[in-house]
Amino acid sequence: SSRQRNPELCSPRPQGLKSVCPRHGWTNQQWHAQNKSDRALAYAPLVQQFVRYHFVHNRIPARNTICEDGRTHFGRRANSRAHRVEHQVIRSLGSRKRRHAAGARILGADDAQRLIGRRLDGLAHPDYREIVAGGLRNFVDEPTALPLKFLRLDGKEVDVEVAVMPFGSAGEDSFMVGAHDITKRVRSAETLRDREQRLRGVVDTVAEGIIAIDEKAIIQSFNPAAEAIFGFGAGEVVGENVSILIPEPHRAKHDGYVRRYLRSQKARIIGIIGREETGRRKDGTTFPMELSVNELRQGKERLFIGIVRDITERKRAKQRLENLNEYFLGVGSDPLGNINRLTALCGELQGADCALYSRLEGELLWSIGQWQVPPDYNPKGRAEGRLCHDVILRGGDRVLVVRHLGDTSYAKTDPNVSPYHLQTYFGKLVKQANEPVGALCALFQRDVVLTKADEWLMGILAVAIGVEEERMAAAAGLRLSEESIRELQELASLADCPFEERMQKFLQLGCRRFGIPIGMVTLVRGEQLELAHVWDP
């Protein structure tokens, strides 16, 4: 029966052999021993293939198929060499043969016959088709299952993990492919990745600095806003202790704060929103910041998330408002004194090196408001070519900003730029009764960028100076009216005076009223002019 089942596996038994084989000189016992040895040698490669089959099956037990010459055989066709080998091994070893028509269902086929004979690379996704077309033998030595993508018959994409094993004798192009549908896992991973990318996008674009540290106060993440606030790059601080962002005296004590919280669970900073602290930049300078810290648990891991907001501008704006409020509450009755106080406020609150308020009078500019001007500064000069003159001529409500003054034409036309090494100019038009009268300016010996808060401050101060200009004009008009009344009273009192005395008084009042330095009165006597009176103060 053994020879009938596997005639090629058994040595030919000598005819007429009873106790001794005349051909080989074997006894029955010797012949049976040799026969068993031959069978074992013949079965050895089949057993190895079967072991590999179960190895692949156990690695990816869900779906199997057989490929010969690049074509699929989901249903184990009876004339398949791989089928015959597997059937022979299974039958010889007494095991049950397993069929996996479910492998066809991965590709959307209810009946495996629809896929039998089709090329496997033709079922692959276009992005993976070239890889599959290169031959399954390239996958044999891979230690783990490989992710591939195929197309179902309905055109939908399906992700699978594939393990490949040669199936058959040496030199045969037959393989068993184990495939596991991982589409749901891949989709879940893609969804998670998209969610993480969106979250990362939010973290990277918010204006607040976001810093994550672990229980040992080691920085784990540092978003772009934090880079801008502290001046460190993420690569410079991730893996470092967060104390590098904290100035003394809290710098040396910070690790103790964290340990105390972990031990007692009593929060002094953690969980408190908007606590005002002081931060330390890369260059060593400090700044006020608003800090909120919350605890985040990820399994057994504990992280602390700090949200930082630089409040330097907020504190600066608050200080500006307090100074402005102090000025307006203590405003004096002297317009010229108030203008100088406003000019000083402009310089102080802008952090300037010098501040001026220059009024245009004809072709001259007169700096009637001054703050921190050099001792040799000339407050009056020709207006043409000067920065403040251009502010007045240009008009408008925007602040004129000129940076890098040494590289502009003003280095030659404005007599103050080069001698005093000015680099930046902020200038704001001042109006009186809606007419341009002068310019308020802040001058810097360094490069400075104008902020919206700076522009707002310049606007407030320019309006206040305009009000003082109107007060000065009103005061001048009042003085003129008072003088006119006094002059009329004086003229009325001269009604009974001699003619010559009245002429002398008229001449004096007229010259004083119209600003004439020298006055004369001539009389016509016939055809001659006679100088009657002269007034020279």
C-alpha positions, 0 to 999 in steps of 0.5 A: 500500500505504501508503494501504491500511495508513494511509489517514488518514495520507496526502494524496490523490494526484491522479488522472492525475498523471504529471509534474505535478499539475493540481490542485495544480500539483505534480510527482511529486517535490513530491508525494512530499515533501509526502506524507512530511512529512504522514506524519511529522507524523501519526506524531509523537504516536505516536512520542512515546507509544511512547518513553514506553512504552519509558521506563516499560518500562525503569523497571519492566521486570517487569510491565505492564498497560493501564488504560482508564477505570479497568479493567485489560487485562492481555491487550491485548484486540483491541478496546482502543484502547490496544492498537490504538495500540500495535499501530499504532506498533509495526507502523509502526516495525517493532518487536516487540510485548511482552506481559506476562501476568506482570503478572496473576501478581503478583495471583495470577491464572494467566490474565489473563482473570480480571482483564480488565475489573476495576476497578483500585481494587478490586484495591488494598489498603483502605489504598490504595484511595482513592488509586487511586480518585482516578485514575491521572492523579495518578501521571503526573507523579511523577518516581519509581515509587510504592509501593502495596499490592494484594490478590492473588486469594487475599487475600494482600498484595503490595507493588509499585512503580508507574509510570504513563504516559498511553497514547493520544490527548489526552483519552483516559483510557487509561494504561499501568501498570508494576508491579514486585513489591517484596514481598520487599524490603518484608518484608526492610526490615520485618524489619530495621526490627523488629530495629532497633526491638528493639535500640533498645528494649534499648539504651533500657531497659538500666541502663548508659549506652551511648555511641557515638563515631566516629574523631574522638571525636564522640558519635553516640548517647547512650541514656536511661541515659547521660542519667540518669548524666551529666545531659545530654540526648541532643540536648545531646551528640550531635555534640559531642566526648566530652571534655565527659563527662571531667574534667581532666586527661584531658579535654584529652588524650582526643583524643590517646588516640584518635589514638594508638590509631588509629595504633598499634592498641595498646589501653589502654582499648579492649577492657578490661572494667570499667576504673574511671574518673572521669566528669563530670556536666553540673553539673561534679561528678565521680563514679566509673564503670566503663567498658568500650569496644569497637570496632565496624566498619560497612563503612569506618566505625569506631565505639567503643561505651562502656558506662558504669556509675555505681559511686558507690553501690558505692564508698559501700557498700564504704566503709561496710563498711570503716568498720563492719568497723573499728568491730566490730574495735575495739569497746570495753568501754564500751557508752555509748561504743560507742553514741556511735561507732555514732551517729557512723557513722550520721551520717557514712555517711549524709552527714547533718547530725546524728545522734542515738540517743534512749532512751525513759525514761517520758515523756521522751526522752534523747539518749544518743548524739549526733553533730554536735549544735548547742551549744544542743541540749537532749538531754532533753525530753518525748517526745510529738510528737517524731519519735523518739517516733513511731518507737518507738510505731509499731514495725516494721522499716522506716525512717521517712522524713519529707521536707519537715519544714517542711511537716508537723505536726512543725514545730510538735510537734517542738522541733528541726525549725524552729529547726535548719531540718531538712528530712529525717528517717530514723528506725530503731527500736532494740530490747533483748531484742525490746522497743522502747527507743529510736530511731536517726535521721539528720537533714538540712537538705536534701531526701534520698531514702532508698535501699535501701543507706541502709535496710540501713545503718540496720538494721545500726547499730540492731541494734548499738546494741540489743546495746550496750543489752543490754550496758548492762542486763547491766552494770547487773544485774551491778552490782546483784548485786554490791551485793546481795552486799556488802549481805548481807555487811554485814548478816551482820557486824552480827549482834553489833552493838547493836539501834539500830546494826543498825536504822541500817544496815538503813535505809541499805541499804534506801534505797540499794537502792530509790532512796529519798532519805530513810529513817525508822525508827519504833518502837511503844511502847504506843499511841505511835509513836516516831521512832527513826532517820533516814537522810538522805544 
